[in-house]
């Protein structure tokens, strides 16, 4: 295993061992993704492409009593996710596997049961010119599985009425919406993430409900940085205090 560091998220509520450098290090996206999933105590939650486990462990720090299932293609990262779950006392099982394998989703459902919620920070750029480092390329550019396959994998074992959440670049929200709709997830919610007030969103959170038939909606979103460069109070509540991102009525 490559050299690692031990870092903290959510104001120290989560301890995370992760690679010393590279795109596989967890950041803002994982914390925001976890803040948006409307999970409840006792539910089963899938994270596809869980990496070192940052998002699912942030979710577990906010919502007690979750049963977590992580799927990760890279064996080194899957081992780190397992170790991080133990480090944080989270009830999690991590399976090494590829979201391109829809049969794996069906087997997991048969073996462990359907999941109530699902989330992912998928590789978001189409295949093409990718960073030279293999780990970095796999984290940012589609390699075999595109957004439709990611959505299909997560939705395959998602119970009716469960939510599927993605964090994506703003430029890919349309492709994400099409993928969720194609996987049978409707009632879409789009949450813009603005770097500063008055600037264009660079990231979005996108949620769809399996079997949902309600209209799509654009929610108020979150401004991350204040004029002095620090976090806004709303962003600090999510990123440091483990508050849920307000998404309106369910």
N, C-alpha and C positions, 0 to 999 in steps of 0.2 A: 504494500500500500504506500502511496506517495506521502510526503510529509504533510502533516495537518496542523491546524490551529484549533484552539477552543475559543469560541466566541459566544456572545449572549445576544438574545433578541427579547423584545417586549420588556425592556427595563430590567433584564436579568431573570425573567421568569422562565426563559428557555435557554439551556446550554446546548451549544451546537459545535461538534467537531466536524471540520470540513477541510477540503484541500487548501493548501497554503496559498495557491494562486490559480487563476483561470476562471472561465465562465461558469464553472460548476459551483462556485461559491454562491451561497444564498444571499439575497439582498432584499430590497424594498418590495419587489414583486411578490415574493412568498408571503410576507407579512400581510400585505394588502389583500391578497387572495384569501388567506385564512380569515380575515376580518369580515369578508363579504358573504361567506357561505352560511346560510341560515340553519345551522345544525342545532340539535337539541340534546340534552343529556340522555345517555343510553343508546344513541343512534350509532349505526354502522356507517363509516365514511371511507370512501376510496379516494386516494390520491394517485393519479396516473403520472408516471415520470417523476417520482417523489424525490429524486436526488438524494441528498443527505438527510431528508426528512423535515426540512425547515417549516414548510407550510402546515403539514399535519401536526407537528408538535406545537406550533403557534395556536392552531385551532384547539388542540387538547388543553393548552394553558388557559384558554378562554371558556371552553365548554367542558364541564366535568363528565366523567363516565363514558366517554366515547370509545368505541371499538374501531381501531384504525387498521386499514389495509393499504399498504403501499405497493406499487408495482414499479420496478426500475430495471431498465435494460442493462446498465453498466454494473458489473459485479462488485467493483470497488465501492461505488456509491451505494449499492444495495446493502453491503456490509456496514457502511458508515451509518445508514439510516437505522439499521437494526441496533447498532451500538448506541446511537443517539436516543432511540426510544427507551432503551434500558437506563441510560444516563438520566433521563427525565422522568422515569417511572410511569411511562405511558403504555397503555395496552395496545400494542401494535404488532402486526405481522407484515413483514416485507417479503415480497416474492420477486425473484429475478425473472423478468419476462419482457416481451415487446408488445406494445399496444397495436402493432400491425397484426398480431395474432388474435383474431376475434374469438377463436376457439378457447384461448386462455381465459377470456372474460367469462365465457359460458362455464368452463370448468371451475373457476373460482366461485361463481354463483352456486353451482351444485355443491361444492365442498364447504363453503363458508356462509352461504346464504346471500340474498340480495342486499345491496347497500342502500341506505336511506338518502345519502347525499354523495356527490362526487365533485372533484376539482382537479385542475391541472394548470401548470404554466408550461405549455407545449412549445416545441420549436416552431417559431412563427413565420419565418421567411421561407418562401418557396425554394426548392433546390436550385442551385446555381453557384455563383462564386461564394465560397464559404471561407471562414477563417482557417488558417493552416493547421492549428492544433486540433486533433480529432475530437477531444472532449468539448472544446468550444464550438466547433462546427455542429456537433450533435445537439448541443443545447440551443442553438439559434436557427439552424436551417433544417428543413424537412429532409429526412433521409429514409425513404421507404414509406413512412406513414405521414400523411398530410392531416390537416385539421378535420376533414370528414372522418378519417380513421380514428383519430383521437376521440372525437365526439361519439362515434359509434361504439368504441370499446367501453367508454364510461357508461353510456346509456344502456348497453346490453344487459347489465346486471342492476340497473337503477330501478327502484320501485316506482310504481305509478305515483305521480305527485311529488317525487323527489326533485331536488334542484341540482343542476350541473353548472359549475362556475369555471370560467376561464379568465386569465389575465393575458392581454394581448397589446401589441402596439396599436395605436389609434388607426393607423393606416390599414389594419387588417380586420377591423371590426365587422366589415361586410362579409368577409370570408368566414369569420367565426359565426356570425348569425346564420349564414347558409348552412354551415356544418351542424349547428345545433338543431335547426329546423329539419334538416335531413335525417337526423338521429331521433326524431320524434319529440323534441323538446321545444315547447312554445312558450307563450306568455313572457317573451324575452324582456330582460331589463339591461339597459346600457348605463354604465356608471363612468362618466369621464373623470380622469385624474389629471388635474391641471398642475404644472410645476409652480406657477404663480398666478394670482388673479389677473385676468385679462390676457393670458397667453393660451395658445392652442394646447389641447391635451396631447400628450405623447403616449400615454398608456390609457387603457380602458379596462374595466371589469365587465364581463358579459355573462349573464346568467339566463338559463332556460329551464323550464319545468317540464318533466316528462309527462306527456299527455296534456300539457297546458294549452288552453284554447283562448285565453284572454289576449287583449291587444298588447303589442309591444310598447315599451315606455322608455323614455330617457329620464333618468333620475337626477337629482340635484348635483351629485358628484362631490369631489373632495379637492380643495386647494391645499397643496402640500406645504409650500414655503411662504412665509410672510415677507414683507418688504426688507426686513433686516437679515434675511437669509435663513433664519431659524424656522422650525416647524410652526405651522399655524396651530392654535389650540385644538381644532378639530382633528388635525393630523397627529398631533402629539397624543391625544386620547387613544387613537387607534394604534399608533406605532410604539408607544411607551407604556400606556396604561392598559393595553389588551382590551379596549372597548370594541364592540362590534360596529361595523360600518352601517349606518342607518340606511335601509333600503326601502322604507315605507311599509305599508301594511302588507302582510303575506298574501 
